[in-house]
Amino acid sequence: MKKLDDKISINFDLSLLLSSIKDGKQRLVSFVNPFSYSILLKSPDIIDEIDFFYSDGSLLQRLHNIFHPKSKVDRLSFDYSSIAGNVFDYAQRNKIKIALVGGTSDEISKAKDNIKHCYSDLDITYYRSGYFNGINDKNESFNLIEKSNAVILIVGMGTPIQEQFLIEAKVNCPNVKLMFTCGGFLTQTAIRSDYYHPLVKKLGFRWLQRVILHKHVRQRMVKDYPKFFFTYLYEHTAMILSRKS
């Protein structure tokens, strides 16, 4: 728990991440929400391998800031309400090749088209679904990503599969310098170019739009989020009390 909390970054520094492209150092970036938090706690090896975690969602952000007042974090995610536009804009202006992996075959194709609709000069040099027919199919994907000369890789498969894919890509795709998980971004972008309604983004009700549109999100809100809330409070309160004893 402490290891993950300590690794949740305070502020997003795009210039630091993009320096990977210049200095040749690979950097892996992922985002934590109340659903994925408990999953990642069971995977300490993944926590070790990911370079930066950011808090995706106001609930985790607020709880983190209550228990870690000296390292308060902002809410960040890979979507157009947060950093996706900045990444795409930088890649387009600097002619940096991008690879996309996630969703179904139909979803990734539509997501690619919708991204290109907003960033017509963006060089999406490789894209495919996040479903693989065994290890050979996955290895072939790594080979094609490497051959595509993509420098930025964006992967949306759900935790912990997407994080594990990034870790494997780091070994198999040395040309890729900056890697992001993006959760449901590619599936959402397949629905429309900018998934969130402007008013939803302005009011901070992204969660409500997802709840209305997606059954699996409603199930998480009813089942997983309350469990996360009380577990997080209990474990972090116990941790503080143990330090004082």
Buried (B, 14 or more C-beta within 10 A) or exposed (E): BEEBBEBBBEEBEEEEBBBBBEEEEBBBBBBBBBBBBBBBBEBEEBBEBBBBBBBBBBBBBBBBBEBBEEEBBEBBBBBBBBBBBEBBEBBBEEEBBBBBBBBBEEBBBBBBBBBBEBBEEBBBBBBBBBEBEEEEEBEEBBEBBBEBBBBBBBBBBBBBBBBBBBBBBBEBBEBBBBBBBBBBBBBBBBEEBBBBEEEBBEEEBBBEBBBEEBEEBEEBBEEBBEEBBEBBEEEBEEEEEEEEE
